[in-house]
Amino acid sequence: MNLAPWLDAFVPIFGLLALGAVLKRRLLREDSVWAGIEKLIFWVLLPCLIASALSTLRLGELPIGSLATAIWTTLLIGTGVSVLLARALGHGHAAMTSVLQGGIRFNNLMAFAIGGAIWGAPGLAMAAVVTGLIVPCVQVIVTVAFALGRDGAVRPLSLLRQVALNPLIIGVVAGFVLGALGGLPPGLQPAVRSLGQAAVALGLLCVGAALTLEGLGLRPGTQAATAVLKLVCVPALTWAFCTMLGIGPLATAIAVMAMALPTAATSYVMARAMGGDAKLMAAITTSEHLLSMFTLPVWVWVLMR
């Protein structure tokens, strides 16, 4: 068995996560530094990565409808299970939103890193497609969940505006438009591609900086149950739906891999800003990233076979 692709995929990812944690505690301790980098990644670098990857694809040749059905159905089921799980564990609404984010959100930067390392340029492009399908669905679900906890009122126009102005969604739309027009023009293409390439390394450093071992002992049963749901059950369900719908091997592999990723590091920021259980969210985020060091290689190995 050739271990080179595995080492190329997973050593940089988890190595950058660890480096980010060390930098945050030893060299770049100011929160404002990391906040600025995160803003740059979210608003500029990651949209460039998505647009650059999608601009090389032909939309008509992609199984968009089937992929959307498989992913969105899984996310809706994952949402229901997350809510029931939180209720069964006796949690209130705030803690429930943390279980929900831990159960359905994903670290899209890891998706691009693994997709490109294992499946090359086609995998990177398909990761952009899958990201474009996951992000709006998850954004709507999580925003509604937080709104129901505050005053029970969901404002459709505000929700639609929040989704439409998400930089990742803008990157997806721009990528598909550019693809329909024949791709990025000369001169602009290397500039956008270079910006996109910077997103993965910087993003993983930021994720590592956001992780903390404090609070891992907080509600360990909840953390364990949420991790099983996100890292095992959700990707298995995605694979089942992809198989039922006859989706091709590459699209299935990328969709399952993306759904097997730990929750987004920004889940903590959202929990803190919108009245969720931020401490539980931080613990879930860290525990899922630690456990994914063991589950992700297994998923990728199975998918490649």
BELKA-V726351 format. One record per helix or strand. SS is the DSSP state (helix for helix, strand for strand). FROM is the first residue (numbers start at 0). LEN is the number of residues. If there is no record, write none. Layout:
# BELKA-V726351
ss=SS from=FROM len=LEN
ss=SS from=FROM len=LEN
This chain:
# BELKA-V726351
ss=helix from=3 len=23
ss=helix from=30 len=24
ss=helix from=58 len=3
ss=helix from=63 len=25
ss=helix from=92 len=12
ss=helix from=107 len=43
ss=helix from=155 len=9
ss=helix from=166 len=14
ss=helix from=187 len=23
ss=helix from=219 len=25
ss=helix from=248 len=11
ss=helix from=266 len=7
ss=helix from=277 len=27
